[in-house]
Amino acid sequence: MAKGVSSAAVQAEQLKQDGNLYFKKNRLGAAIDAYTEAITFCPDVPVYWISFWPLIGELGTSELHSVDTLDFRELIKLLNGMGQ
């Protein structure tokens, strides 16, 4: 592991990559699970939140039941803080 990179960051990045692969294979439920877990490991990394956007377009917001625990207002706060 690279110096200064936490185990959680490594796991989150792998989960994002897994989610991307699942999405490409149209395994949307598995993609949602992978992205959700990545956010759990590193909730302050906007790219993991942003990974959901293609899923929302594909499924629609009413179909994203498994992400009920995610508060997308946190993403807005993160993105607003990046410009400062």
Protein Blocks (a to p, Z undefined) as FASTA:
>chain_A
ZZhiafklmmmmmmmmmmmmmmmnopaklmmmmmmmmmmmmmmbmklmmmmmmmmmmnop
mlmmmlmmpcfklmmmmmmmmmZZ
